[in-house]
Amino acid sequence: MVNRLYNWTYRDVTNFLKDKGFSFFEQLKGSHESWIKFGDNGEPDRIVEVNFAHKSYPPKTLKIMIRQSGIDQKEWITWAGA
């Protein structure tokens, strides 16, 4: 169960990104993926690098993905509590 910035899994992160308009873009080196969100003009707006992991992400790693997404951390926390 997600608790603020703890216990976020790959599935939690990708479900959140999908809800916010991101989609899978491409496979990167190893187990990393890039998720992209396009702007209103059709140009790429944001790219988030997500590492496929079987464990939950450390808060520091999650904060990097939050920063890349451009979505406020409070919105991530609110989504997790819903």
N, C-alpha and C positions, 0 to 999 in steps of 0.2 A: 504494500500500500504506500502510495506516495505521500510524503509528509514534507511540505514546503519544498526544500531543495534536496531532500534525501529520498532515496529509494526509487529514483526515476530509472526506468528500464528503457531499452531500445524501443520497445513497443509504445511506451508512454510518450517518449519524445517524438516518434514518427506520427503517432495519432494526433498529438498536439499540433505538429507542423502541418499535417493534412487539414485539420480544422481551420488553420489560419491561412490557407491558400497555397501552401508549399506542395511540391510534388518531387518525386524521385527524379534526379537528373542523370547521374552517371556513377559507375563504380570507380573508386579511386584505388590507390595502392593498398594491398592487404585487405583488411576488412572495413575500410572506410568508404563512405558514400557521400555524395553531395546531393543536397536537397535545395531546390531553387523556387523562388517566388518571382513571378513576372509582374511588372508594373502595369499601369493603365495603358501605356503606349506600346506594350508588347515586349519591351526591353527587359532583360534580367534586372531585378531590383535587389534581391538579397540571395546569398548562397550560404547554406549552413553545412558544415562538415560533421557528419555523424559517424561514429565508430560503432559497428555492430558488436555488441558485447552481450554475454550471457548473464552478466552480473549487473547490478545497478551502478550508475555513474557516480563518481565522487562529486561533491558539490562544486569543486573548482572546475572540473571538466564541464559540468552542466552550465556553469556561468559563462564559459567560453561560447557554448552553443547559444545561450540566451543573447549574448552580445552580438554574435553573428546574425541572429534572426532579426534584430532591431525591434523586438517586441519587449515591452517593459516586464521586468522580473515579477512584478505584482500580478500581471496577467497570467503568467505561467503558474504561479501559486494558486490563484483563484481557479484556474482551469482544473488543477489537480484536486482541489477541494470539492469540485462539483460532482 
